[in-house]
Amino acid sequence: MKKIVTIGEVMLRLSPPGNQRFFQAGQLEVEFGGSEANVGAALAYWGAHVSHLTAFPDHEIGWAASGKLRKYGIDTQFISFLPGRMGVYFLENGAMQRSSQIIYDRTDSAFSKFTGEGLDWDRLLDGVSCVHWSGISPAISEEAAQLTLHLLQEANARKIRVFGDLNYRSNLWNYGKAPHEVMPQLMELTQVMIAGTRDFKQCLKEEFGSFLEAKRKVFSRFPACEYLVKTDRVSHSSSANGISASLHTSKKVFSSRSYEMTHIVDRVGTGDAFAAGLIYGLLHFKPKEAIEFAMASGVMKHSVPGDVLTCSLQEVKELMDGGGSGKIKR
């Protein structure tokens, strides 16, 4: 069984039922989710031993969030419970030509103040195959940025492979630091990066005319990087998208098949499902199979409500191998 560590905030997700607008809703549906924990939950569902590093408020909502992670099979023994509040986000699901929208309410959450003080790094990282982080954590606060950096330094010192989804989000960088002041130090310690041209522009504060140009810069500047991975999405509407992905070394490119998705159920967490599939793929397959497995994982998540992909390895592999007819299985 592979051991994996993920790090990041888990939030309370509140959504109007179905495709209602916020103004219409008489009630809100409750979920818990966070990008990195979503990755961990999918990997745990596939049999990996996943420990998630985060902090929750020390009250019933925080305890419920920890319980939800345990339900997904995640090891919660390294989670801290601190004074503070639970981060919240509100999701309004779009349909047809109306976009989905998210409103964050996560300032001064327990995780944003978590320094990792008292963590037993040797115990956390004992026997671990890889670590996963995203650009969301270092965008939240100085404390979260430093905690992420510390984890990556500890992982590199132990020769543990690091996966990072750069995931630039403009509305999160509000504590006085810009991405280019924080992200390069984390990128130096990351062997597999998921990112597009926009992410690289913001994280490196450079203009790139194309992904190819950014790719050359990244492989030149960050010698520890083994793979760059990007997805390409075409949004025909909120309910219909086309998607594909590619995995890049400094000399080769491995491309996935393209998918046309109609009647999307829930787009939130699809990038996290892709990241989980990439981690699983590179731990178990060759590069071409790995990117196909990652893309199939991301596509499957579009059919599942909530933040987390709960499809079996068999289901993902069937789609990866050309299945996906949607026929009833008896």
Secondary structure, DSSP 8 states (H G I E B T S, - for coil): --EEEEE---EEEEE-STT--TTT-SS-EEEEE-HHHHHHHHHHHTT-EEEEE-EEESSHHHHHHHHHHHHTT-B-TT-EEESSB--EEEEE--BTTB--EEEEE-TTBTGGG---TT--HHHHHTT--EEEEETTHHHH-HHHHHHHHHHHHHHHHTT-EEEEE----GGG--SS--HHHHHHHHHTT-SEEE--HHHHHHHHT---SSHHHHHHHHHHH-TT--EEEEEEEEESSSS-EEEEEEEE-SS-EEE---EEE-S-S--TTHHHHHHHHHHHHHHHS-HHHHHHHHHHHHHHHTTS-SSS----HHHHHHHHTT--------
